[in-house]
Amino acid sequence: MSGGPGTRDLEPPVAEATRPPGGAPAGGGATRRGRADIQALRALAVGLVVVYHLWPERLPGGYVGVDVFFVVSGFLITAHLVREVTRTGTVRLGRFWARRARRLLPASLLVLLVTAAAVLLVAPRTSWQPFLREVAASALYVENWSLAAGAVDYLGADDAATPVQHFWSLSTEEQFYLVWPLLVLAAAVLAARRGLPVKAVAGVVLGLVTAGSFALSLHLTTTSPEIAYFATPVRAWQFGLGGLLALVLVGRPGGADGAAPARGPGALARAVGAWAGLAAVVVAALSFTSSTPFPGAAAVLPVVGALLVLAGSEPTGRGSTHRLNALRPVQWLGDVSYAVYLWHWPLVVLVPLHLGGELTTPRALGVLAATLVLAQLSTRYVEAPLRGGWLATRPDRATAVLAAAGMAVVLVVCAAGWGVVQAQVAQARAAAADLVGDPCAGAGAIDGPPECLGTTTTAADVDTAFAAEDWSDGMACLEDGTGTELVTCEAGDPDGSTTVALVGDSHAASWYEAVTAVAEQRGWRVVTYLKAGCSVLATDRIIGVGMPAAEPPACEEWSDAVLDAVAADPEITQVFTGYRSDVYKYEGDDGVLTEQFPVDLVGDALGRLTAAGEQVHVLRAVPSTGGFETGPELVDSSVAVPACVAAADPTAPDPCSTPRAQALVPDQLVRGAEAMQDPLVDVVDLTSSFCDEERCHVVGGDLVAYVDGSHLTASWSRSLAPALDRALG
């Protein structure tokens, strides 16, 4: 980003990506003239973010670098706008936006184009669509909203980070650039009509926006943290406080434009304030963690720290931060901070994908070195020439045309990659449809007829891109995490004389194809009662750990209503229910979460169904692939099964299997059902359709079993129908 006259290129590089990817400087490249303390603040902010991403355990709160960048951006842009209004009486919006585009787009579009090409070259095809979708969102500067939508998407909770996730902060900043000058212009118009000072009116307008944003931040950080982290209105107060400080300082000696006097009244206070500000930012980076509620009240610490540094107006006297700020490495890092932020995160994500394994210390050091080299090259040969060269002398319309063309090129590359995957997925979908009814397909190769057993499936035998989007149709019947409405779907034989219900969470929904296939064979009608993150147990004591859609009070209300509705329906004679056993915990009176539930919770819930004479089939949870836990030979929670298979040796048999002892975790729903000893309650255990005596498998019969780390693919669920039919007798 950049400032206005007298603050050439001082805007912060954008900061932070998601708490996973941290933050980045927005805008701006090298600075030939301006406040050294702001460049040093940029250097600190981008350094915190990069170290956090490379070594998160060493700097767990490094993501606060983003907040610093936001404050600096608000400060510089507001100072620029107020000076322009004071000088001309208006804001030339076209020129303002064109200048921002010249500063920001050349480097960002270059990184997006290179990243898109790298995705097509080194990423598994399972990652092409999600990665390219985020690249497209970043090119349109709506990545923050894309991530917010994904964060509240229950079925996307296990999605791995994308190489452009850090563009959320750039998107937030660009949206700020669109709206902020309109607010300043509105304040200028209002001031002119009422004969009031522009700065006073702007202070009221921007102050109201800032206060409202901070209140929203406090509220949503508590109620919807996944939205609060990315939403522009929630972040506006950080820009706003920087802007309000600029209103106070613009026009004062030193002010927002240069160094304050090294001696005289206030010099010592400014120096102390600057050191205190730097300390506040560092303390936040060292003490905050990924579990710190953010960006609510906790964000005040790094924000105030940045404000103190800015308010110091670059103190240069004895004991000030001037010597530290003026160090050449510090100024250089501040100059290239925008490019450093742009380049580092794609490397953090793509290098391990290409080389395999983790981002070890030697690899992290290599990523750091490559980041600095790329940052210097792109700043010198791309960002600086286009920012201040021939394009700056052309009409603003030329900038708009070139910006649109650059975005279009990135979008075309993304669309081409997307199209390739979609064509291959369509072929794989047709092939999977041809396998319907094949007794050796999917689970049949593990627990089917004798002629099917002993066959080997390799990674080359399956289409992982298709598997990654082969979600069960039952997912369309899910109620979301906060809702309590009884959403139902019907399947099977609509004229069937027997009606069965499928009840539970999204993992129960994974059984949809198996249950409906059996229902069609037996002439049953199926009705579903499904809710993301909620079991059939009607209590708020069951907590879905790591499940963003799980809301215990809503789950209790929904489950209670479902049990009443199913028990009261005279047409329902059988109920299928299940869940994911390894993520539900029981909250005791002391607030401690334990894995073991009181068996009477299960008895109380299922007893309401058996009291109505309904037969209850408890579906034992499918084997775990690691889920939200990690362990020896387990699939990491951040890696979905299709991605694991895609990364495996194409010729190696049985990729990504899990030791049986680790895959079969205790199922508390089954435990409670068995304790009931009720003839109307039985357990359906299809473990043998996944596991042999030693290992549990994720591929078989030319199909992949899991669409992510825990939900069954629709194709595999359908292949379980023969085993389910046998188990029901």
Secondary structure, DSSP 4 states (H G I P E B T S, - for coil): ---STTSTT-SPPP--BSSSSB----S----SSS-HHHHHHHHHHHHHHHHHHH-TTTSTTGGGHHHHHHHHHHHHHHHHHHHHHHHHSS--HHHHHHHHHHHHHHHHHHHHHHHHHHHHHHS-HHHHHHHHHHHHHHHTT-HHHHHHHHHT-GGGTTPPPPTTTTHHHHHHHHHHHHHHHHHHHHHHHHHHHHT--HHHHHHHHHHHHHHHHHHHHHHHHHH-HHHHTT-HHHHHHHHHHHHHHHHHHTTSSSTTTSPPPSSSTTHHHHHHHHHHHHHHHHHHHHH--TTS--SSGGGHHHHHHHHHHHHTT---STTSSHHHHH-HHHHHHHHTHHHHHHHHHHHHHHHHHHH-S---HHHHHHHHHHHHHHHHHHIIIIIHHHHHSHHHHS-HHHHHHHHHHHHHHHHHHHHHHHHHHHHHHHHHHHHHHHHTT-TTSTTHHHHS-GGGTT---BGGGS-HHHHTT---GGGGGEE-SS-----EEEEE-TT-SEEEEEEESHHHHTTHHHHHHHHHHHTEEEEEEEETT--S---TTEEETT-TT--HHHHHHHHHHHHHHHHH-TTEEEEEEE--TTTEEEE-TTS-EESPPPHHHHHHHHHHHHTTT-EEEEEPPPPPSSTT---TTPPPTTS-HHHHHHHS-TTSBSTT-EEHHHH----HHHHHHHHH--TTEEEE--GGGTB-SSEE-SEETTEESBSSSSSBPHHHHHHTHHHHHHHH-
